[in-house]
Amino acid sequence: MKKKFQVSSTFINKDELNSLKNVIASGWLTSGRITHKFEEEVKKKLSVKNAIAVNSCTNGIFASLHALNLKKNDEVITTPFTFVSTIHNLFNFGLKIKLIDINFNDFSMDPEELKKNITSKTKCVVVTHYGGIPANIKKIIDICKSKKIKVIEDAATAFGAKVKNKYIGAYNDSIAVFSFYANKVITTGEGGVVTTNNNNLAKKIRNLISCGIDKDPWQRTFEKKSWFYNVPFYGFKYNFTDLQACIGLEQLKKIKKIQNYRKKLRKLYDKELEPLFQKKFLIKKNYNNKITLSEYIYTILINKKNTKKKRDNLFLYLKKRGINCTVHYIPANKHIFYKKKFKRFNLKNSDYIFDNIISIPFHNNLKEKDIIFISSKVKEFFLKH
Ligand SMILES: Cc1ncc(COP(=O)(O)O)c(C=O)c1O
């Protein structure tokens, strides 16, 4: 039978299974000691003051919007090239969404474009770090800080990504939210973590994700009157569980290994696909050399100027040969629900990239020979057909 290649795959083994058995045997399955331990490890890893584990990046972003005290009809600036749940959050909150275009270097927000679009109504900026590539975050935060605009980083795919020696998630004057969804570099199935150096915001977010209750259920068990709790705030039920945290702790131990291996695969793809870059059939990415990727996905971008080959045909060509691919992402302005609402925005880079990008298999269960095989099929598509 022909070998099939998935786009993404988990790197999980008996370590996670054993930890899970221990948590199940302990009898405490929801947020508790292991969740706290996981948060402590995330804090240590990223060198950030606060880490709050949540049940998804989506909900972590929603809680952050509330913690920042934004009001209905406040203007938020963001980019379309992200997962739709980030945009849904802004819509659900009742914010006035202004979409600005992305740039070709990192497929994320362009600080100059941001500057041009800020008005006196802008209260918040949501920056997506596309595909585990750090956006130009320092510049964006500086622009926003000078205008008292709040910043949330949709860092769903950027866990472990760095700019120089600073991890995404550790910047001052920002809240970052990561995802541990099943296809991410490290995973807990579903889940995420909110990080910030602002202790007051962290406290608010902790209350918000736990129904506005002022104590967490596990700490309460040690108190004399353990059944009692105050609800000084409104809130949501967005907490993490120890079942997820024990998997996360094992995954954190492996993250270096996971990322180093993927880095090797990325280099090999770059080398194998070089003839297509040379012929300018594919557009070479031009990252800032001070960044470290989280190694989430490997994307290729077709150069429409130099080839008539279409992304959708490449997708089918590879699928027929057992190579499953995907597209990150369908931009917000292309979804039926938002099409009309976002029609007025000029998003030509995002539209071009969406039409011409494809994510090819990239994960730790691929061998070097698999990368060579997949690359050979991509080359065959462009050069022989
Ligand atoms: C850029 C981006 N934002 C947000 C999310 C949502 O993350 P979650 O599934 O943890 O809510 C994802 C998930 O794939 C994502 O890629």
The ligand as an SDF file (V2000), in Angstrom:
LIG
                    3D

 16 16  0  0  0  0  0  0  0  0999 V2000
   -3.3500   31.6630   14.5070 C   0  0  0  0  0  0  0  0  0  0  0  0
   -4.3100   30.9040   15.3620 C   0  0  0  0  0  0  0  0  0  0  0  0
   -5.0920   31.5860   16.2170 N   0  0  0  0  0  0  0  0  0  0  0  0
   -5.9540   30.9520   17.0340 C   0  0  0  0  0  0  0  0  0  0  0  0
   -6.0820   29.5900   17.0170 C   0  0  0  0  0  0  0  0  0  0  0  0
   -7.0700   28.9400   17.9270 C   0  0  0  0  0  0  0  0  0  0  0  0
   -6.4460   28.1180   18.8840 O   0  0  0  0  0  0  0  0  0  0  0  0
   -7.3380   27.1450   19.7970 P   0  0  0  0  0  0  0  0  0  0  0  0
   -7.7580   26.0080   18.9300 O   0  0  0  0  0  0  0  0  0  0  0  0
   -6.4070   26.7130   20.8940 O   0  0  0  0  0  0  0  0  0  0  0  0
   -8.4670   27.9370   20.2960 O   0  0  0  0  0  0  0  0  0  0  0  0
   -5.3100   28.8310   16.1420 C   0  0  0  0  0  0  0  0  0  0  0  0
   -5.4580   27.3680   16.0940 C   0  0  0  0  0  0  0  0  0  0  0  0
   -5.1330   26.6850   15.1870 O   0  0  0  0  0  0  0  0  0  0  0  0
   -4.3910   29.4990   15.2840 C   0  0  0  0  0  0  0  0  0  0  0  0
   -3.6420   28.8240   14.4220 O   0  0  0  0  0  0  0  0  0  0  0  0
  1  2  1  0
  2  3  1  0
  2 15  2  0
  3  4  2  0
  4  5  1  0
  5  6  1  0
  5 12  2  0
  6  7  1  0
  7  8  1  0
  8  9  2  0
  8 10  1  0
  8 11  1  0
 12 13  1  0
 12 15  1  0
 13 14  2  0
 15 16  1  0
M  END
$$$$
